[in-house]
Amino acid sequence: MKASIDHLALPFFDDTHRTLGRELADWAPLQQVDESDDRRACRQWVRLLGDGGWLRYCVPGSAGGALDKLDSRALVVLRETLAFHSPLADFAFAMQGLGSGAITLAGSPTQQAAYLPAVARGDKIAAFALSEPDAGSDAGAMTTRADPSDGGWALNGSKTWISNGDIADFYVTFAKTDTDAGTRGITAFIVDAGNPGLDSSEHIAVMAPHPLATLKFAHCQLAGDAQLGALNGGFKLAMQTLDIFRASVAAAALGMARRALFEAVRFSRERKMFGQTLADFQLTQAKIGEMAALIDAAALLTYRAAWLRDDSEARGAGKRITAEAAMAKMTATENAQRVIDMALQMHGGLGVKVGTKVESLYRDIRSLRIYEGATEVQQLIIGKAMLRS
């Protein structure tokens, strides 16, 4: 079974993306990973993705990347295709990009050389540590502090809901360096996993298993060169990183929705009811039509956001596409939830049987409506942008 690449014929994409999509659609179904242990499976997926050359799209060409710059449309193609086959494979890929993205944007040449090529090979696993127990959507409320100490920094506090927690080799971590300045007092740091004073052993179990943990910093000593980017420029750096990858979250939702539609079509053609197939009923046809339209509507917003970001980069305009990315993320995740729910309903009792694909998709999609900005946050971003225009 291969993911369809028909959508790559749309003018948002060029031949580079079409070739990428075709090759990945051939590669992904051949990979066999036992995902019963999510931490072991993520390590295995990073290894496979690195060996396959796919992680090279997470870093720029100067650090061993496949393209000169991070390309949002390539990320969209990769995540949509991987999520169609395995949401955990998509997760492993995405975190390599998100966890190293700030180093790509603001890292010194030394920092980039130390981390990015290893990320591209799959030799180092990356993580992005922004959220805290009382500071999720409100990053300015974070309490983790970095104080000057012995020519470097002492980090104290905690981060939670950290993807790749306890399997990552390094964490791009955001901390207050000016406690009275809100979001303008946040700085980014690179914290290696073996650093004394870092405890990542508190795992978090969630409904769709993937590696999450709480990080605790107790007088965690960092050298001065662990600072990433400008002093007190961490919030802007975090938002720039999320802007690149937010459209790719929408793509992951698209991949899951397309898989749910595929499963619904296949099941409806095979399921016999009252002397005909489920697909022969008009109600089934109407539901499948609605599912297809929801997917295509979300896809157009997703591809637009990725294209706008890449076009701005190519022209050197530096325009942020925050509202467009928020529209894509909100619409794709919400629509995917509806599509997967309809596919599960169509399967009847089999839809809730543990181990069926639609059952696992139902669990997998739910978190996408929360992480990297909950739907309600995306609504606020879009609304504020409209009021400013």
C-alpha positions as CSV (number, residue, x, y, z in Angstrom):
1,M,0.0,0.0,0.0
2,K,1.4,3.4,-1.1
3,A,0.3,6.9,-0.2
4,S,-1.2,8.7,-3.1
5,I,1.0,11.6,-4.5
6,D,-1.7,13.0,-6.8
7,H,-1.8,16.2,-4.8
8,L,1.8,17.0,-5.7
9,A,0.6,17.9,-9.2
10,L,-0.8,21.2,-7.7
11,P,1.2,24.3,-8.5
12,F,2.3,24.8,-4.9
13,F,5.0,22.2,-5.6
14,D,7.9,21.8,-8.0
15,D,9.7,18.8,-9.5
16,T,12.0,18.5,-6.4
17,H,9.0,18.0,-4.2
18,R,7.3,15.6,-6.6
19,T,10.4,13.4,-6.8
20,L,10.7,13.5,-3.1
21,G,7.1,12.4,-2.6
22,R,7.4,9.6,-5.2
23,E,10.5,8.2,-3.6
24,L,9.3,8.4,-0.1
25,A,6.0,6.8,-1.1
26,D,8.0,3.9,-2.4
27,W,10.3,3.7,0.7
28,A,7.9,4.1,3.6
29,P,5.7,0.9,3.1
30,L,8.8,-1.3,3.1
31,Q,9.9,-0.3,6.6
32,Q,9.0,-2.7,9.4
33,V,9.2,-1.3,13.0
34,D,7.7,-2.9,16.1
35,E,6.0,0.1,17.7
36,S,4.9,-1.7,20.9
37,D,7.7,0.1,22.8
38,D,7.5,3.7,21.7
39,R,10.9,4.8,22.9
40,R,12.7,1.9,21.2
41,A,10.6,2.4,18.1
42,C,11.4,6.1,17.9
43,R,15.1,5.4,18.1
44,Q,14.7,2.8,15.4
45,W,12.7,5.2,13.2
46,V,15.4,7.9,13.6
47,R,18.0,5.3,12.5
48,L,16.0,4.3,9.5
49,L,15.2,7.8,8.5
50,G,18.8,8.8,8.9
51,D,20.1,5.9,6.9
52,G,17.5,6.6,4.2
53,G,18.6,10.1,3.8
54,W,15.2,11.6,4.8
55,L,16.6,13.5,7.9
56,R,18.8,15.5,5.6
57,Y,15.6,17.6,4.9
58,C,15.7,18.7,8.5
59,V,18.9,20.8,8.2
60,P,20.3,23.2,5.6
61,G,22.8,22.1,2.9
62,S,25.7,23.7,4.7
63,A,25.3,21.1,7.5
64,G,24.8,18.1,5.2
65,G,21.2,18.8,4.3
66,A,19.5,17.8,1.1
67,L,18.5,21.4,0.1
68,D,20.3,24.7,0.5
69,K,17.7,25.9,3.1
70,L,15.0,24.5,5.2
71,D,12.1,24.0,2.8
72,S,8.6,24.1,4.3
73,R,7.1,22.3,1.3
74,A,9.6,19.4,1.6
75,L,8.7,19.1,5.3
76,V,5.0,19.0,4.4
77,V,5.6,16.3,1.8
78,L,7.6,14.2,4.2
79,R,5.3,14.5,7.1
80,E,2.1,13.9,5.2
81,T,3.6,10.8,3.6
82,L,5.1,9.4,6.8
83,A,2.0,10.1,8.9
84,F,-0.1,8.1,6.3
85,H,2.0,5.0,7.1
86,S,3.0,5.6,10.7
87,P,2.3,8.6,12.9
88,L,5.2,7.5,15.1
89,A,7.6,7.7,12.1
90,D,6.2,11.2,11.4
91,F,6.8,12.1,15.1
92,A,10.4,10.9,14.9
93,F,11.1,12.9,11.8
94,A,9.4,16.0,13.0
95,M,11.2,16.2,16.2
96,Q,14.6,16.0,14.5
97,G,13.5,19.2,12.6
98,L,11.8,21.0,15.5
99,G,14.5,20.1,18.0
100,S,17.3,21.4,15.8
101,G,15.5,24.2,14.0
102,A,16.6,26.9,16.4
103,I,20.2,25.9,15.9
104,T,19.7,26.2,12.1
105,L,18.2,29.7,12.6
106,A,20.5,31.1,15.2
107,G,23.3,28.7,16.0
108,S,26.9,29.8,15.8
109,P,29.1,28.0,13.2
110,T,30.5,25.9,16.0
111,Q,27.1,24.9,17.3
112,Q,25.8,24.1,13.9
113,A,28.8,21.9,13.1
114,A,28.5,20.1,16.4
115,Y,24.8,19.2,16.1
116,L,23.2,19.6,12.7
117,P,25.2,17.0,10.7
118,A,24.6,14.4,13.4
119,V,20.9,15.2,13.3
120,A,20.9,14.7,9.6
121,R,22.6,11.3,9.9
122,G,20.3,10.2,12.7
123,D,23.3,10.0,15.1
124,K,21.9,12.5,17.5
125,I,18.2,12.8,18.6
126,A,16.9,16.3,19.1
127,A,14.3,17.8,21.4
128,F,12.6,21.2,21.9
129,A,12.0,22.2,25.5
130,L,9.6,25.2,25.9
131,S,6.5,24.1,27.8
132,E,6.3,24.1,31.6
133,P,3.7,22.8,34.1
134,D,2.2,26.3,34.4
135,A,3.5,27.8,31.1
136,G,2.2,26.2,28.0
137,S,0.5,28.6,25.6
138,D,1.6,31.4,27.9
139,A,5.4,31.2,27.4
140,G,6.0,34.4,29.2
141,A,4.9,32.7,32.5
142,M,7.8,30.3,32.4
143,T,9.8,30.1,35.7
144,T,12.8,28.1,34.6
145,R,15.8,30.4,35.1
146,A,19.3,30.7,33.7
147,D,21.5,32.8,36.0
148,P,25.2,33.8,35.2
149,S,27.6,31.4,36.9
150,D,31.3,30.8,36.6
151,G,31.6,32.2,33.2
152,G,28.5,30.3,32.0
153,W,25.0,29.7,33.3
154,A,23.2,27.8,36.0
155,L,19.8,26.4,34.9
156,N,17.1,25.8,37.5
157,G,13.4,24.8,37.0
158,S,11.5,22.2,35.0
159,K,10.0,21.6,31.5
160,T,7.2,19.2,30.8
161,W,5.4,17.5,27.8
162,I,8.8,17.4,26.2
163,S,8.8,15.2,23.1
164,N,11.8,12.8,22.9
165,G,12.2,13.3,26.6
166,D,14.8,10.8,28.0
167,I,15.8,9.6,24.6
168,A,17.2,12.9,23.2
169,D,20.9,13.6,23.0
170,F,20.3,17.3,23.4
171,Y,17.5,19.7,24.3
172,V,17.1,23.2,22.9
173,T,15.8,24.7,26.2
174,F,14.3,28.1,26.8
175,A,14.7,29.9,30.2
176,K,14.2,33.3,31.8
177,T,17.4,35.4,31.9
178,D,15.4,38.5,32.9
179,T,12.6,37.5,35.2
180,D,10.8,40.8,35.0
181,A,10.6,41.1,31.2
182,G,8.0,38.5,30.3
183,T,8.6,37.0,26.8
184,R,11.4,39.6,26.3
185,G,13.4,38.0,29.0
186,I,13.8,34.5,27.6
187,T,17.0,33.0,26.2
188,A,17.6,29.7,24.4
189,F,20.3,27.2,25.4
190,I,21.6,23.9,24.1
191,V,21.6,21.4,27.0
192,D,23.3,18.0,26.3
193,A,21.5,15.0,27.8
194,G,24.5,13.9,29.9
195,N,24.8,17.3,31.6
196,P,24.9,17.0,35.4
197,G,21.9,18.6,37.0
198,L,19.5,17.5,34.3
199,D,17.0,14.7,35.2
200,S,14.8,13.4,32.3
201,S,13.7,10.2,34.0
202,E,10.1,11.2,34.7
203,H,8.2,9.7,31.7
204,I,4.6,10.8,30.7
205,A,2.2,8.2,29.4
206,V,-0.4,9.4,26.8
207,M,-3.2,7.9,24.9
208,A,-1.2,7.6,21.7
209,P,2.2,6.4,23.0
210,H,5.2,8.4,22.1
211,P,8.2,9.4,24.2
212,L,7.3,12.3,26.5
213,A,9.0,13.3,29.7
214,T,9.4,16.1,32.3
215,L,12.8,17.6,32.5
216,K,14.1,18.8,35.9
217,F,17.1,21.2,36.1
218,A,18.9,21.5,39.5
219,H,21.9,23.8,39.3
220,C,22.5,22.5,35.8
221,Q,25.8,24.1,34.8
222,L,26.2,25.3,31.2
223,A,29.2,26.7,29.6
224,G,28.9,30.2,28.1
225,D,28.9,28.8,24.6
226,A,25.7,26.8,25.4
227,Q,23.7,30.1,24.8
228,L,21.8,29.8,21.5
229,G,21.2,33.1,19.7
230,A,20.9,36.5,21.2
231,L,20.5,37.1,25.0
232,N,16.8,37.6,25.7
233,G,16.0,36.7,22.1
234,G,14.7,33.2,22.9
235,F,11.0,33.9,22.5
236,K,11.3,35.3,19.1
237,L,13.6,32.4,18.1
238,A,11.0,29.9,19.5
239,M,8.2,31.5,17.5
240,Q,10.3,31.6,14.3
241,T,11.1,27.9,14.7
242,L,7.4,27.1,15.3
243,D,6.4,29.1,12.2
244,I,8.5,26.8,10.0
245,F,7.1,23.6,11.5
246,R,3.5,24.6,12.2
247,A,2.4,24.0,8.6
248,S,4.1,20.6,8.8
249,V,1.9,19.7,11.8
250,A,-1.0,20.4,9.5
251,A,0.6,18.0,7.0
252,A,0.8,15.3,9.6
253,A,-2.9,15.6,10.2
254,L,-3.5,15.4,6.5
255,G,-1.5,12.2,6.3
256,M,-3.6,10.6,9.0
257,A,-6.9,11.9,7.5
258,R,-5.9,10.5,4.1
259,R,-5.2,7.1,5.7
260,A,-8.6,7.2,7.4
261,L,-10.3,7.9,4.1
262,F,-8.3,5.1,2.5
263,E,-9.4,2.7,5.2
264,A,-13.0,3.8,5.0
265,V,-13.2,3.4,1.2
266,R,-11.6,-0.1,1.4
267,F,-13.8,-1.2,4.2
268,S,-17.0,0.1,2.6
269,R,-16.2,-1.8,-0.6
270,E,-15.6,-5.1,1.2
271,R,-18.3,-5.0,3.9
272,K,-21.5,-6.9,2.9
273,M,-24.8,-5.7,4.2
274,F,-28.3,-6.6,3.1
275,G,-27.2,-8.2,-0.1
276,Q,-24.9,-5.3,-1.2
277,T,-21.8,-3.6,0.0
278,L,-21.6,-0.7,2.4
279,A,-20.4,1.4,-0.4
280,D,-23.6,0.9,-2.3
281,F,-25.6,2.9,0.3
282,Q,-26.1,6.6,-0.4
283,L,-25.4,7.6,3.2
284,T,-22.0,6.0,2.9
285,Q,-21.3,7.8,-0.3
286,A,-22.3,11.1,1.2
287,K,-20.0,10.5,4.2
288,I,-17.0,9.6,2.0
289,G,-17.7,12.7,-0.1
290,E,-17.7,14.9,3.0
291,M,-14.4,13.3,4.2
292,A,-12.7,14.0,0.8
293,A,-13.8,17.6,0.8
294,L,-12.6,18.2,4.4
295,I,-9.2,16.8,3.5
296,D,-8.9,18.9,0.3
297,A,-9.9,22.1,2.0
298,A,-7.3,21.5,4.7
299,A,-4.7,20.5,2.1
300,L,-5.0,23.8,0.2
301,L,-4.5,25.9,3.3
302,T,-1.5,23.7,4.3
303,Y,0.2,23.9,1.0
304,R,-0.5,27.6,0.7
305,A,1.2,28.3,4.1
306,A,4.3,26.2,3.1
307,W,4.5,27.9,-0.3
308,L,4.2,31.4,1.2
309,R,7.0,30.7,3.6
310,D,9.3,29.3,1.0
311,D,8.5,32.0,-1.5
312,S,9.3,34.7,1.1
313,E,12.6,33.0,1.9
314,A,13.5,32.8,-1.8
315,R,12.8,36.5,-2.3
316,G,14.6,37.5,0.9
317,A,11.4,39.2,2.1
318,G,11.6,37.6,5.6
319,K,7.8,37.9,5.9
320,R,6.3,35.8,8.7
321,I,3.4,33.6,7.8
322,T,2.1,33.2,11.3
323,A,-1.6,33.7,10.5
324,E,-1.5,31.5,7.4
325,A,0.3,28.7,9.3
326,A,-2.2,29.0,12.1
327,M,-5.1,28.7,9.6
328,A,-3.5,25.5,8.2
329,K,-2.8,24.0,11.6
330,M,-6.2,24.7,13.0
331,T,-8.2,23.6,9.9
332,A,-6.1,20.5,9.2
333,T,-6.2,19.1,12.7
334,E,-9.8,19.8,13.3
335,N,-10.9,18.4,9.9
336,A,-8.7,15.3,10.4
337,Q,-10.4,14.7,13.7
338,R,-13.8,14.8,12.0
339,V,-12.6,12.6,9.1
340,I,-11.1,10.0,11.4
341,D,-14.2,10.0,13.6
342,M,-16.4,9.3,10.5
343,A,-14.1,6.5,9.4
344,L,-14.3,4.9,12.8
345,Q,-18.1,5.2,12.8
346,M,-18.2,3.6,9.4
347,H,-16.3,0.6,10.7
348,G,-18.9,0.0,13.5
349,G,-17.7,-2.2,16.3
350,L,-14.4,-2.9,14.5
351,G,-13.6,0.8,14.7
352,V,-13.1,0.7,18.5
353,K,-11.2,-2.6,18.5
354,V,-7.7,-2.1,19.8
355,G,-5.2,-2.8,17.0
356,T,-7.3,-1.7,14.0
357,K,-5.9,1.2,12.0
358,V,-8.8,3.6,12.5
359,E,-8.7,3.0,16.3
360,S,-5.1,3.9,16.5
361,L,-5.6,7.0,14.2
362,Y,-8.4,8.1,16.5
363,R,-5.9,8.2,19.4
364,D,-3.1,9.6,17.3
365,I,-5.0,12.6,15.9
366,R,-6.2,13.9,19.2
367,S,-2.9,15.4,20.4
368,L,-2.3,17.3,17.2
369,R,-5.2,19.6,18.1
370,I,-3.2,20.6,21.2
371,Y,0.6,20.6,20.7
372,E,2.5,23.4,19.0
373,G,-0.4,25.6,19.8
374,A,-3.9,24.4,20.6
375,T,-6.8,25.2,18.3
376,E,-8.0,28.0,20.5
377,V,-4.5,29.6,20.3
378,Q,-4.6,29.4,16.5
379,Q,-8.0,31.1,16.6
380,L,-6.5,34.0,18.6
381,I,-3.5,34.3,16.3
382,I,-5.8,34.5,13.2
383,G,-8.3,36.9,14.9
384,K,-5.6,39.3,16.0
385,A,-4.0,39.3,12.5
386,M,-7.4,40.1,11.0
387,L,-7.9,43.0,13.4
388,R,-4.5,44.4,12.6
389,S,-5.0,44.3,8.8
